[in-house]
Amino acid sequence: MSPTVAGETLVSPGAVRPQVAGAASLTLRGPLEGPRAAARVIAAFPAAVYLETRSPGEPRVLALVSSDAARPPNAVVVAASCRELPFAAVREGDDASVGEGLVEIAGSGPRGGPPRRVQVKIRRWWDPSPVLGPVSAARLGDVTRTLESETAGAVCGLAGHPGPRLLAGHCAGGDLAHAVDAAERIVGLGPGLTPSGDDVLAGLLVSLRILGASVPGGRTAIWLADWLGAAVTTHATRTTALAATLLHCAARGQAGTELASVLRGIAGHSPLRPAVHRLLSVGHTSGADLAWGLVAGCRATLALAATADEQGKATA
């Protein structure tokens, strides 16, 4: 039986009409609701396809992902699982277009077979910006210790490199100048579509902004996120197109669902440990790198909130 979304029957990859329904991140609303714009497939995998538009603004990269794949903040989720092969017709370098509520790819088709178009119609939207509500400093402290324990064995892509630890220390100390310098130094650091340095920065930026809005005295963490976000997005030309888009998302506090689930666990809205394990399973080291940045953001938010509290008492 064919899967359905909101009552609409979806077609299998081998059907005559290849249109499927999709749920898109709100960060993509501009390019998806705007006029048609040319795009190109920059990477294709069984569970995800990445398209780069010709637009000079962000987001430049859009991810089409299967319903059971990791969901980054720039994703359109199609109502088909990876085993249904929703992207079997797509190859790197294929032409595509984005806009007017559609994502279309002039698919190459099966090897040796005729070309086959892939079309995704946007039917729903999802919000990549988690809102946690109040989180006490005491709870954040307890949860941070749990996160440190749960992620202790995770292998990060920059293990042994001093950059992330220097960045974390400067953030916790409220040393803006050195934090900005350390952040700029790890933009684009590491191999892959999303280099490890960028994943660390994304986890840090999201946690500073989201937790800073939830913890009493967290305004300094938001201030730090503003400056770090401006610095790393300015230097995002040094990394891949996908990583640059994800840095812009993180600077706005937009997270993938796996990272957002951990943040909700921190606030007590959902179980924490299963969410951490799902995050750590993302990519080769991306999940571990995001988790490392998240923990660094938790520590910095706690330290900056405590400093703000002490300063408030001193001036009272």
Backbone as CSV, one residue per row, in Angstrom:
resi,resn,N_x,N_y,N_z,CA_x,CA_y,CA_z,C_x,C_y,C_z
1,MET,0.847,-1.196,0.000,0.000,0.000,0.000,0.878,1.239,0.000
2,SER,0.522,2.241,-0.809,1.321,3.460,-0.891,1.142,4.292,0.368
3,PRO,2.236,4.965,0.857,2.115,5.819,2.032,1.295,7.053,1.722
4,THR,0.752,7.672,2.774,-0.054,8.878,2.600,0.404,9.956,3.560
5,VAL,0.177,11.200,3.180,0.381,12.356,4.046,-0.824,13.250,3.877
6,ALA,-1.483,13.559,5.000,-2.656,14.433,4.977,-3.664,13.979,3.921
7,GLY,-3.829,12.656,3.812,-4.821,12.123,2.901,-4.374,11.995,1.464
8,GLU,-3.160,12.440,1.156,-2.695,12.376,-0.239,-1.892,11.102,-0.462
9,THR,-2.238,10.338,-1.458,-1.496,9.126,-1.770,-0.213,9.489,-2.489
10,LEU,0.874,8.917,-1.996,2.171,9.170,-2.613,2.502,8.018,-3.553
11,VAL,3.346,8.317,-4.517,3.669,7.304,-5.511,5.036,6.728,-5.234
12,SER,5.256,5.522,-5.633,6.548,4.872,-5.485,7.493,5.385,-6.554
13,PRO,8.843,5.168,-6.383,9.798,5.678,-7.362,9.557,5.187,-8.779
14,GLY,8.947,4.004,-8.938,8.755,3.470,-10.273,7.446,3.886,-10.921
15,ALA,6.623,4.687,-10.239,5.326,5.065,-10.789,5.485,6.087,-11.900
16,VAL,4.404,6.269,-12.675,4.451,7.193,-13.802,4.521,8.630,-13.318
17,ARG,3.752,8.966,-12.255,3.732,10.335,-11.746,4.644,10.409,-10.521
18,PRO,5.824,11.034,-10.627,6.802,10.940,-9.553,6.649,11.999,-8.464
19,GLN,5.530,12.739,-8.419,5.402,13.779,-7.411,5.150,13.177,-6.035
20,VAL,5.842,13.710,-5.019,5.612,13.321,-3.633,5.340,14.578,-2.820
21,ALA,4.710,14.413,-1.661,4.458,15.533,-0.763,5.646,15.729,0.157
22,GLY,5.872,16.975,0.569,6.982,17.271,1.457,6.590,18.237,2.546
23,ALA,7.290,18.134,3.689,7.148,19.078,4.797,8.444,19.863,4.893
24,ALA,8.368,21.181,4.743,9.567,22.010,4.616,9.823,22.830,5.873
25,SER,11.108,23.031,6.169,11.504,23.924,7.250,11.102,25.358,6.926
26,LEU,10.672,26.082,7.951,10.277,27.477,7.753,11.444,28.346,7.288
27,THR,12.667,27.919,7.528,13.804,28.716,7.059,13.889,28.740,5.537
28,LEU,13.190,27.789,4.875,13.195,27.708,3.417,12.002,28.400,2.785
29,ARG,11.194,29.074,3.590,9.944,29.632,3.068,10.194,30.613,1.923
30,GLY,11.220,31.468,2.065,11.507,32.442,1.016,11.764,31.806,-0.333
31,PRO,12.777,30.957,-0.443,13.055,30.358,-1.759,11.960,29.426,-2.253
32,LEU,11.263,28.746,-1.346,10.240,27.795,-1.791,8.958,28.477,-2.241
33,GLU,8.615,29.607,-1.632,7.396,30.302,-2.031,7.656,31.371,-3.086
34,GLY,8.922,31.665,-3.356,9.263,32.655,-4.359,9.178,32.089,-5.761
35,PRO,9.564,32.885,-6.755,9.554,32.411,-8.148,10.582,31.300,-8.353
36,ARG,10.359,30.524,-9.402,11.273,29.417,-9.699,12.700,29.935,-9.873
37,ALA,13.647,29.229,-9.257,15.064,29.560,-9.390,15.832,28.288,-9.712
38,ALA,16.847,28.424,-10.525,17.650,27.265,-10.914,18.464,26.763,-9.734
39,ALA,18.703,25.464,-9.702,19.500,24.837,-8.657,20.251,23.660,-9.262
40,ARG,21.143,23.086,-8.479,21.943,21.947,-8.949,22.143,20.995,-7.787
41,VAL,22.113,19.695,-8.066,22.367,18.688,-7.041,23.867,18.644,-6.757
42,ILE,24.242,18.933,-5.505,25.666,18.921,-5.153,26.071,17.631,-4.443
43,ALA,25.086,16.853,-3.980,25.381,15.553,-3.368,24.096,14.738,-3.339
44,ALA,24.215,13.438,-3.556,23.046,12.555,-3.564,23.379,11.264,-2.830
45,PHE,22.524,10.919,-1.869,22.664,9.703,-1.082,21.304,9.005,-1.039
46,PRO,21.245,7.755,-0.605,19.947,7.072,-0.553,18.907,7.780,0.310
47,ALA,19.344,8.431,1.411,18.398,9.046,2.338,18.334,10.565,2.220
48,ALA,19.186,11.176,1.406,19.212,12.642,1.347,19.819,13.119,0.039
49,VAL,19.294,14.253,-0.429,19.817,14.932,-1.615,19.992,16.398,-1.257
50,TYR,21.106,16.980,-1.665,21.394,18.379,-1.352,21.426,19.200,-2.640
51,LEU,20.649,20.278,-2.658,20.552,21.158,-3.815,21.120,22.520,-3.468
52,GLU,21.914,23.077,-4.348,22.424,24.436,-4.184,21.742,25.339,-5.203
53,THR,21.113,26.401,-4.719,20.445,27.339,-5.617,21.451,28.354,-6.131
54,ARG,21.053,29.100,-7.132,21.923,30.142,-7.687,21.774,31.462,-6.919
55,SER,20.927,31.471,-5.888,20.674,32.692,-5.128,21.917,33.125,-4.353
56,PRO,22.207,34.441,-4.294,23.360,34.898,-3.523,23.095,34.904,-2.025
57,GLY,21.831,34.869,-1.620,21.495,34.930,-0.200,21.331,33.552,0.417
58,GLU,21.222,33.523,1.747,21.010,32.276,2.464,19.526,32.106,2.786
59,PRO,19.043,30.846,2.811,19.790,29.602,2.605,20.029,29.298,1.131
60,ARG,21.273,28.953,0.812,21.596,28.589,-0.571,21.441,27.099,-0.808
61,VAL,21.539,26.304,0.253,21.456,24.852,0.109,20.203,24.328,0.793
62,LEU,19.503,23.487,0.086,18.274,22.854,0.563,18.516,21.349,0.605
63,ALA,18.067,20.711,1.671,18.211,19.259,1.798,16.859,18.594,1.596
64,LEU,16.790,17.647,0.694,15.632,16.753,0.582,15.995,15.487,1.342
65,VAL,15.198,15.108,2.335,15.542,13.941,3.142,14.348,12.996,3.225
66,SER,14.630,11.712,3.371,13.566,10.729,3.547,12.970,10.868,4.947
67,SER,11.817,10.261,5.159,11.096,10.433,6.420,11.822,9.830,7.609
68,ASP,12.751,8.891,7.362,13.475,8.244,8.456,14.926,8.698,8.537
69,ALA,15.274,9.793,7.875,16.645,10.301,7.878,16.800,11.411,8.912
70,ALA,18.051,11.736,9.231,18.320,12.904,10.064,17.762,14.140,9.374
71,ARG,17.218,15.059,10.182,16.528,16.214,9.614,17.257,17.505,10.004
72,PRO,18.095,18.048,9.112,18.770,19.309,9.411,17.791,20.480,9.326
73,PRO,18.195,21.663,9.788,17.254,22.793,9.816,16.889,23.346,8.449
74,ASN,17.558,22.906,7.395,17.255,23.365,6.035,16.620,22.255,5.212
75,ALA,15.827,21.388,5.863,15.330,20.186,5.208,13.896,20.307,4.716
76,VAL,13.656,19.630,3.586,12.312,19.271,3.138,12.206,17.761,3.323
77,VAL,11.279,17.331,4.161,11.118,15.913,4.463,10.064,15.329,3.537
78,VAL,10.433,14.335,2.752,9.475,13.705,1.842,8.800,12.541,2.550
79,ALA,7.576,12.261,2.175,6.790,11.214,2.832,7.093,9.858,2.220
80,ALA,8.332,9.463,2.328,8.772,8.151,1.855,10.026,7.791,2.641
81,SER,10.129,6.551,3.056,11.294,6.112,3.810,12.457,5.825,2.874
82,CYS,13.626,5.674,3.461,14.827,5.414,2.660,14.687,4.133,1.850
83,ARG,14.053,3.112,2.430,13.941,1.833,1.709,13.005,1.920,0.503
84,GLU,12.197,2.980,0.433,11.350,3.182,-0.746,12.106,3.866,-1.889
85,LEU,13.374,4.199,-1.661,14.257,4.759,-2.682,13.676,6.024,-3.330
86,PRO,13.325,7.044,-2.527,12.719,8.237,-3.119,13.668,9.020,-4.017
87,PHE,14.979,8.814,-3.846,15.954,9.580,-4.631,16.766,8.695,-5.567
88,ALA,16.210,7.547,-5.926,16.943,6.610,-6.784,17.269,7.202,-8.143
89,ALA,16.455,8.161,-8.598,16.655,8.744,-9.927,17.656,9.890,-9.934
90,VAL,18.121,10.311,-8.756,18.910,11.544,-8.646,20.401,11.231,-8.633
91,ARG,21.153,12.057,-9.363,22.610,11.946,-9.387,23.230,13.312,-9.123
92,GLU,24.414,13.308,-8.547,25.162,14.559,-8.361,25.350,15.242,-9.715
93,GLY,25.112,16.548,-9.747,25.234,17.308,-10.982,23.938,17.495,-11.731
94,ASP,22.856,16.796,-11.321,21.562,16.961,-11.999,21.055,18.398,-11.846
95,ASP,20.394,18.891,-12.879,19.751,20.204,-12.814,18.472,20.114,-11.994
96,ALA,18.122,21.236,-11.358,16.933,21.267,-10.515,16.372,22.684,-10.495
97,SER,15.205,22.822,-9.878,14.627,24.152,-9.664,13.893,24.153,-8.340
98,VAL,13.830,25.350,-7.727,13.198,25.531,-6.420,12.307,26.761,-6.501
99,GLY,11.060,26.653,-6.055,10.161,27.803,-6.033,8.747,27.440,-6.409
100,GLU,7.822,28.389,-6.159,6.399,28.186,-6.449,5.848,26.940,-5.759
101,GLY,6.384,26.649,-4.550,5.898,25.525,-3.775,6.399,24.168,-4.214
102,LEU,7.398,24.150,-5.098,7.886,22.881,-5.646,9.411,22.801,-5.580
103,VAL,9.885,21.581,-5.469,11.289,21.265,-5.726,11.288,20.231,-6.837
104,GLU,11.951,20.536,-7.940,11.997,19.622,-9.078,13.435,19.301,-9.444
105,ILE,13.670,18.041,-9.743,14.993,17.594,-10.176,14.833,16.836,-11.479
106,ALA,15.613,17.215,-12.467,15.613,16.504,-13.752,16.458,15.255,-13.584
107,GLY,15.896,14.263,-12.894,16.655,13.081,-12.510,17.251,12.340,-13.687
108,SER,18.410,11.746,-13.453,19.086,10.969,-14.492,18.423,9.628,-14.705
109,GLY,17.678,9.154,-13.710,17.020,7.865,-13.822,17.968,6.729,-13.507
110,PRO,17.456,5.497,-13.487,18.315,4.337,-13.234,19.415,4.238,-14.281
111,ARG,20.520,3.707,-13.873,21.632,3.599,-14.815,21.216,2.745,-16.010
112,GLY,21.402,3.311,-17.205,21.014,2.626,-18.421,19.565,2.829,-18.806
113,GLY,18.773,3.509,-17.922,17.365,3.732,-18.205,17.123,5.167,-18.633
114,PRO,15.864,5.513,-18.957,15.533,6.871,-19.392,15.559,7.842,-18.226
115,PRO,15.746,9.150,-18.498,15.687,10.158,-17.429,14.326,10.130,-16.745
116,ARG,14.291,10.475,-15.467,13.040,10.453,-14.729,12.993,11.644,-13.772
117,ARG,12.017,12.492,-13.959,11.890,13.706,-13.161,11.417,13.371,-11.748
118,VAL,11.962,14.101,-10.764,11.532,13.993,-9.372,10.914,15.326,-8.981
119,GLN,9.714,15.294,-8.424,9.021,16.526,-8.044,8.474,16.378,-6.629
120,VAL,8.779,17.372,-5.778,8.277,17.395,-4.404,7.396,18.617,-4.233
121,LYS,6.161,18.411,-3.837,5.204,19.483,-3.599,5.141,19.776,-2.100
122,ILE,5.365,21.028,-1.716,5.350,21.394,-0.297,3.908,21.460,0.189
123,ARG,3.600,20.597,1.149,2.248,20.516,1.705,2.168,21.043,3.134
124,ARG,3.267,20.944,3.864,3.273,21.362,5.266,4.601,22.052,5.583
125,TRP,4.637,22.706,6.760,5.845,23.392,7.216,6.168,22.940,8.637
126,TRP,7.451,22.959,8.992,7.851,22.682,10.367,8.849,23.741,10.821
127,ASP,8.868,23.999,12.117,9.647,25.099,12.689,10.963,24.573,13.250
128,PRO,12.112,25.040,12.743,13.404,24.563,13.236,13.921,25.332,14.460
129,SER,13.116,26.273,14.986,13.556,27.100,16.126,12.855,26.631,17.407
130,PRO,13.521,25.808,18.230,12.868,25.311,19.444,12.666,26.423,20.471
131,VAL,11.538,26.388,21.153,11.241,27.315,22.248,11.066,26.468,23.501
132,LEU,11.906,26.688,24.524,11.943,25.793,25.669,11.118,26.268,26.849
133,GLY,10.922,27.570,26.984,10.328,28.068,28.214,11.394,28.164,29.300
134,PRO,11.009,28.524,30.528,12.004,28.720,31.599,12.756,27.443,31.957
135,VAL,14.066,27.575,32.132,14.933,26.489,32.601,15.779,27.060,33.736
136,SER,15.726,26.456,34.906,16.499,26.981,36.035,17.976,26.676,35.845
137,ALA,18.815,27.514,36.466,20.259,27.283,36.397,20.616,25.962,37.070
138,ALA,19.899,25.614,38.135,20.177,24.356,38.834,19.911,23.164,37.914
139,ARG,18.798,23.212,37.192,18.503,22.109,36.270,19.537,22.054,35.153
140,LEU,19.890,23.208,34.597,20.870,23.210,33.519,22.197,22.642,33.996
141,GLY,22.580,22.954,35.237,23.813,22.402,35.783,23.759,20.891,35.888
142,ASP,22.635,20.358,36.404,22.478,18.904,36.528,22.492,18.238,35.156
143,VAL,21.756,18.819,34.216,21.656,18.226,32.888,22.995,18.298,32.158
144,THR,23.736,19.361,32.352,25.048,19.476,31.706,25.966,18.352,32.156
145,ARG,25.933,18.022,33.431,26.745,16.900,33.925,26.297,15.582,33.297
146,THR,24.994,15.413,33.120,24.488,14.211,32.458,24.962,14.162,31.008
147,LEU,24.887,15.299,30.319,25.340,15.357,28.927,26.825,15.033,28.814
148,GLU,27.620,15.554,29.731,29.052,15.261,29.704,29.311,13.774,29.874
149,SER,28.532,13.133,30.736,28.688,11.689,30.952,28.250,10.888,29.720
150,GLU,27.111,11.279,29.128,26.558,10.530,27.997,27.396,10.680,26.732
151,THR,28.111,11.779,26.607,28.891,12.039,25.393,30.380,11.797,25.578
152,ALA,30.785,11.307,26.747,32.210,11.175,27.060,32.931,10.267,26.075
153,GLY,32.275,9.213,25.591,32.944,8.277,24.699,32.803,8.597,23.228
154,ALA,32.106,9.672,22.901,31.892,10.018,21.488,33.190,10.523,20.869
155,VAL,33.453,10.091,19.643,34.678,10.486,18.941,34.370,11.685,18.056
156,CYS,34.931,12.823,18.386,34.717,14.045,17.617,35.731,14.133,16.472
157,GLY,35.343,14.840,15.435,36.215,14.963,14.276,37.475,15.752,14.535
158,LEU,37.440,16.633,15.534,38.611,17.453,15.865,39.249,17.009,17.178
159,ALA,39.073,15.735,17.525,39.675,15.222,18.755,41.175,15.479,18.751
160,GLY,41.681,16.062,19.808,43.101,16.382,19.909,43.476,17.756,19.401
161,HIS,42.579,18.396,18.664,42.858,19.742,18.181,42.530,20.745,19.283
162,PRO,43.384,21.741,19.521,43.133,22.665,20.641,42.025,23.676,20.386
163,GLY,41.642,23.885,19.115,40.705,24.948,18.780,39.377,24.910,19.528
164,PRO,38.650,23.783,19.515,37.364,23.756,20.212,37.471,24.027,21.710
165,ARG,38.493,23.494,22.355,38.631,23.722,23.807,38.964,25.181,24.098
166,LEU,39.798,25.780,23.271,40.079,27.204,23.451,38.802,28.020,23.293
167,LEU,38.018,27.692,22.289,36.760,28.386,22.049,35.829,28.241,23.251
168,ALA,35.681,27.017,23.757,34.799,26.778,24.896,35.246,27.568,26.122
169,GLY,36.549,27.591,26.376,37.062,28.325,27.532,36.829,29.818,27.429
170,HIS,37.062,30.379,26.253,36.853,31.817,26.079,35.367,32.179,26.193
171,CYS,34.496,31.300,25.705,33.060,31.567,25.815,32.622,31.554,27.276
172,ALA,33.046,30.545,28.018,32.666,30.452,29.431,33.212,31.622,30.238
173,GLY,34.364,32.137,29.828,34.949,33.268,30.526,34.426,34.618,30.069
174,GLY,33.552,34.616,29.075,33.011,35.877,28.572,34.038,36.722,27.841
175,ASP,35.091,36.073,27.325,36.169,36.776,26.616,35.795,36.860,25.135
176,LEU,35.076,37.909,24.772,34.519,38.010,23.425,35.594,38.019,22.356
177,ALA,36.622,38.843,22.508,37.622,38.981,21.455,38.301,37.650,21.149
178,HIS,38.719,36.941,22.190,39.397,35.670,21.964,38.413,34.581,21.509
179,ALA,37.158,34.645,21.970,36.157,33.675,21.511,35.908,33.834,20.015
180,VAL,35.773,35.060,19.550,35.566,35.316,18.124,36.762,34.816,17.323
181,ASP,37.960,35.097,17.805,39.167,34.652,17.100,39.223,33.126,17.025
182,ALA,38.904,32.447,18.128,38.933,30.981,18.148,37.856,30.407,17.231
183,ALA,36.675,31.035,17.202,35.597,30.552,16.331,35.980,30.691,14.863
184,GLU,36.545,31.825,14.499,36.929,32.039,13.106,37.985,31.035,12.650
185,ARG,38.845,30.609,13.572,39.924,29.696,13.222,39.443,28.280,12.895
186,ILE,38.247,27.889,13.383,37.799,26.520,13.109,36.684,26.469,12.059
187,VAL,36.327,27.600,11.468,35.362,27.568,10.354,35.971,26.760,9.207
188,GLY,35.245,25.758,8.736,35.717,24.946,7.617,36.780,23.936,7.973
189,LEU,37.083,23.764,9.261,38.156,22.858,9.667,37.650,21.413,9.701
190,GLY,38.288,20.561,8.922,37.891,19.159,8.869,37.336,18.812,7.496
191,PRO,37.262,17.510,7.192,36.784,17.066,5.872,35.267,16.941,5.834
192,GLY,34.746,16.687,4.617,33.349,16.326,4.458,32.448,17.478,4.071
193,LEU,31.164,17.146,3.826,30.168,18.159,3.464,29.936,19.145,4.590
194,THR,30.009,18.664,5.829,29.906,19.556,6.989,31.137,19.332,7.862
195,PRO,32.199,20.107,7.646,33.423,19.918,8.427,33.161,19.992,9.933
196,SER,33.968,19.269,10.688,33.755,19.153,12.130,33.738,20.496,12.840
197,GLY,34.622,21.405,12.430,34.644,22.716,13.071,33.320,23.436,12.944
198,ASP,32.667,23.291,11.793,31.373,23.952,11.580,30.273,23.301,12.416
199,ASP,30.323,21.968,12.568,29.339,21.293,13.415,29.489,21.715,14.869
200,VAL,30.728,21.818,15.345,30.961,22.302,16.716,30.373,23.705,16.879
201,LEU,30.648,24.575,15.922,30.141,25.942,15.990,28.615,25.972,15.953
202,ALA,28.001,25.126,15.129,26.541,25.092,15.045,25.928,24.687,16.382
203,GLY,26.473,23.636,17.002,25.964,23.221,18.305,26.117,24.297,19.356
204,LEU,27.252,24.988,19.332,27.512,26.069,20.290,26.562,27.239,20.086
205,LEU,26.414,27.687,18.844,25.569,28.845,18.557,24.122,28.589,18.937
206,VAL,23.603,27.416,18.580,22.204,27.106,18.893,21.993,27.053,20.401
207,SER,22.897,26.394,21.119,22.694,26.258,22.562,22.817,27.601,23.272
208,LEU,23.767,28.428,22.878,23.885,29.757,23.491,22.597,30.563,23.306
209,ARG,22.069,30.537,22.090,20.886,31.361,21.804,19.626,30.792,22.467
210,ILE,19.397,29.497,22.342,18.165,28.902,22.865,18.192,28.853,24.391
211,LEU,19.299,28.405,24.970,19.376,28.336,26.433,19.495,29.724,27.048
212,GLY,20.169,30.629,26.342,20.257,31.998,26.848,18.895,32.653,26.979
213,ALA,17.958,32.248,26.123,16.597,32.792,26.189,15.759,32.111,27.258
214,SER,16.270,31.025,27.847,15.481,30.240,28.801,15.978,30.329,30.234
215,VAL,17.283,30.530,30.418,17.878,30.533,31.756,17.904,31.949,32.319
216,PRO,17.531,32.159,33.573,17.631,33.493,34.178,19.061,34.031,34.078
217,GLY,19.187,35.273,33.649,20.511,35.870,33.476,21.206,35.446,32.197
218,GLY,20.463,34.877,31.240,21.078,34.348,30.029,21.282,35.353,28.912
219,ARG,21.018,36.616,29.162,21.140,37.606,28.082,22.563,37.710,27.552
220,THR,23.556,37.506,28.425,24.943,37.580,27.961,25.254,36.457,26.981
221,ALA,24.648,35.288,27.193,24.852,34.172,26.258,24.290,34.522,24.888
222,ILE,23.131,35.183,24.848,22.555,35.606,23.574,23.446,36.653,22.911
223,TRP,23.936,37.577,23.705,24.867,38.598,23.196,26.097,37.944,22.577
224,LEU,26.634,36.931,23.252,27.797,36.217,22.731,27.440,35.486,21.431
225,ALA,26.258,34.868,21.391,25.821,34.183,20.169,25.703,35.158,19.008
226,ASP,25.213,36.371,19.279,25.103,37.387,18.226,26.465,37.675,17.599
227,TRP,27.455,37.912,18.444,28.783,38.258,17.936,29.455,37.074,17.239
228,LEU,29.373,35.895,17.857,29.982,34.719,17.235,29.305,34.381,15.916
229,GLY,27.974,34.475,15.894,27.239,34.186,14.666,27.628,35.123,13.539
230,ALA,27.747,36.412,13.865,28.149,37.379,12.844,29.552,37.080,12.324
231,ALA,30.447,36.672,13.226,31.829,36.400,12.825,31.927,35.174,11.923
232,VAL,31.290,34.075,12.321,31.472,32.836,11.551,30.712,32.873,10.229
233,THR,29.579,33.547,10.183,28.877,33.627,8.899,29.613,34.545,7.932
234,THR,30.318,35.542,8.440,31.137,36.389,7.579,32.253,35.573,6.922
235,HIS,32.767,34.585,7.655,33.864,33.759,7.145,33.376,32.437,6.551
236,ALA,32.065,32.309,6.333,31.516,31.044,5.854,31.916,30.711,4.426
237,THR,32.478,31.660,3.693,32.976,31.360,2.349,34.163,30.405,2.396
238,ARG,34.736,30.197,3.586,35.877,29.285,3.717,35.452,27.826,3.850
239,THR,34.159,27.568,3.949,33.709,26.198,4.127,32.824,25.774,2.963
240,THR,32.212,24.603,3.067,31.363,24.101,1.995,30.049,24.880,1.948
241,ALA,29.362,24.802,0.817,28.091,25.512,0.680,27.069,25.009,1.694
242,LEU,27.013,23.695,1.921,26.069,23.148,2.895,26.407,23.621,4.305
243,ALA,27.665,23.535,4.684,28.059,23.955,6.031,27.798,25.447,6.239
244,ALA,28.012,26.246,5.201,27.742,27.688,5.322,26.267,27.926,5.616
245,THR,25.380,27.232,4.908,23.950,27.372,5.167,23.609,26.954,6.592
246,LEU,24.192,25.858,7.072,23.902,25.393,8.424,24.441,26.366,9.473
247,LEU,25.555,27.025,9.200,26.055,28.047,10.123,25.101,29.238,10.186
248,HIS,24.572,29.654,9.042,23.591,30.747,9.038,22.345,30.345,9.824
249,CYS,21.898,29.096,9.661,20.746,28.615,10.429,21.044,28.640,11.927
250,ALA,22.208,28.120,12.309,22.566,28.061,13.722,22.674,29.450,14.338
251,ALA,23.193,30.398,13.569,23.313,31.770,14.073,21.949,32.368,14.387
252,ARG,20.899,31.871,13.716,19.527,32.326,13.996,18.831,31.455,15.038
253,GLY,19.529,30.473,15.603,18.921,29.594,16.589,18.096,28.486,15.988
254,GLN,18.372,28.105,14.743,17.613,27.058,14.065,18.401,25.753,14.115
255,ALA,17.724,24.701,14.552,18.386,23.422,14.802,17.714,22.303,14.040
256,GLY,18.482,21.263,13.733,17.900,20.040,13.213,17.095,19.351,14.302
257,THR,16.248,18.415,13.932,15.351,17.798,14.918,16.110,17.015,15.986
258,GLU,17.247,16.406,15.629,17.995,15.641,16.618,18.583,16.555,17.690
259,LEU,19.148,17.681,17.287,19.680,18.642,18.255,18.550,19.288,19.051
260,ALA,17.452,19.626,18.376,16.311,20.227,19.065,15.730,19.276,20.104
261,SER,15.733,17.972,19.836,15.220,16.994,20.802,16.068,16.972,22.068
262,VAL,17.386,17.122,21.929,18.238,17.194,23.114,17.932,18.462,23.907
263,LEU,17.744,19.571,23.224,17.404,20.817,23.919,16.078,20.679,24.667
264,ARG,15.108,20.014,24.052,13.840,19.788,24.754,14.041,18.864,25.957
265,GLY,14.951,17.906,25.839,15.287,17.059,26.974,15.930,17.845,28.102
266,ILE,16.768,18.811,27.749,17.380,19.677,28.759,16.305,20.422,29.541
267,ALA,15.272,20.862,28.843,14.189,21.612,29.489,13.205,20.701,30.216
268,GLY,13.332,19.380,30.060,12.439,18.458,30.729,11.170,18.156,29.970
269,HIS,11.126,18.529,28.684,9.917,18.290,27.893,9.864,16.896,27.279
270,SER,11.002,16.216,27.229,11.062,14.876,26.646,12.267,14.149,27.244
271,PRO,12.331,12.801,27.121,13.466,12.058,27.679,14.799,12.515,27.072
272,LEU,15.783,12.717,27.925,17.058,13.271,27.474,17.983,12.216,26.860
273,ARG,18.197,11.116,27.550,19.207,10.150,27.100,18.921,9.588,25.712
274,PRO,17.677,9.159,25.397,17.428,8.675,24.028,17.702,9.742,22.972
275,ALA,17.395,11.003,23.317,17.648,12.091,22.363,19.147,12.265,22.129
276,VAL,19.937,12.150,23.192,21.394,12.270,23.043,21.928,11.151,22.155
277,HIS,21.436,9.940,22.353,21.914,8.811,21.543,21.533,8.971,20.076
278,ARG,20.348,9.517,19.813,19.963,9.769,18.417,20.864,10.829,17.796
279,LEU,21.177,11.869,18.557,22.064,12.916,18.036,23.441,12.348,17.720
280,LEU,23.975,11.523,18.607,25.321,10.973,18.402,25.385,10.046,17.196
281,SER,24.236,9.530,16.751,24.224,8.619,15.607,24.200,9.344,14.268
282,VAL,24.105,10.665,14.279,24.005,11.433,13.033,25.366,11.492,12.345
283,GLY,25.410,11.066,11.094,26.617,11.179,10.291,27.775,10.374,10.850
284,HIS,28.965,10.645,10.332,30.168,9.943,10.793,30.630,10.525,12.125
285,THR,30.853,11.845,12.157,31.178,12.510,13.429,30.302,13.733,13.669
286,SER,29.391,14.045,12.742,28.601,15.273,12.872,27.811,15.319,14.177
287,GLY,27.183,14.191,14.541,26.407,14.181,15.776,27.271,14.427,16.990
288,ALA,28.441,13.787,17.035,29.349,13.989,18.165,29.860,15.427,18.203
289,ASP,30.142,16.003,17.042,30.625,17.383,16.991,29.541,18.365,17.430
290,LEU,28.311,18.148,16.966,27.198,18.987,17.404,27.004,18.883,18.912
291,ALA,27.098,17.654,19.441,26.930,17.446,20.881,28.041,18.145,21.661
292,TRP,29.259,18.101,21.118,30.377,18.781,21.792,30.102,20.285,21.881
293,GLY,29.662,20.876,20.783,29.333,22.296,20.794,28.176,22.608,21.715
294,LEU,27.184,21.711,21.765,26.041,21.902,22.655,26.477,21.932,24.117
295,VAL,27.325,20.977,24.513,27.803,20.938,25.895,28.613,22.190,26.205
296,ALA,29.445,22.635,25.260,30.213,23.864,25.471,29.278,25.056,25.658
297,GLY,28.192,25.089,24.911,27.210,26.158,25.058,26.507,26.103,26.401
298,CYS,26.200,24.880,26.874,25.593,24.736,28.206,26.524,25.292,29.282
299,ARG,27.799,24.907,29.228,28.766,25.385,30.231,28.883,26.900,30.189
300,ALA,28.980,27.450,28.980,29.138,28.897,28.843,27.897,29.629,29.344
301,THR,26.709,29.137,29.016,25.478,29.786,29.471,25.413,29.794,30.987
302,LEU,25.771,28.675,31.624,25.784,28.609,33.087,26.771,29.619,33.678
303,ALA,27.988,29.633,33.133,29.020,30.521,33.674,28.640,31.985,33.491
304,LEU,28.128,32.343,32.323,27.770,33.734,32.053,26.567,34.160,32.882
305,ALA,25.611,33.246,33.101,24.452,33.562,33.943,24.869,33.777,35.386
306,ALA,25.827,32.952,35.871,26.314,33.110,37.244,27.029,34.439,37.411
307,THR,27.819,34.822,36.423,28.516,36.103,36.475,27.529,37.252,36.497
308,ALA,26.509,37.162,35.663,25.483,38.212,35.639,24.761,38.301,36.966
309,ASP,24.510,37.165,37.611,23.836,37.150,38.910,24.711,37.806,39.976
310,GLU,26.005,37.496,39.939,26.930,38.091,40.911,27.026,39.608,40.723
311,GLN,27.076,40.032,39.464,27.145,41.461,39.195,25.866,42.167,39.625
312,GLY,24.740,41.495,39.443,23.470,42.076,39.875,23.409,42.244,41.375
313,LYS,23.930,41.249,42.129,23.935,41.345,43.589,24.889,42.446,44.069
314,ALA,26.002,42.582,43.339,26.981,43.600,43.738,26.460,45.020,43.576
315,THR,25.607,45.220,42.598,25.081,46.569,42.345,23.747,46.816,43.033
316,ALA,23.214,45.778,43.678,21.887,45.949,44.351,21.998,46.811,45.596
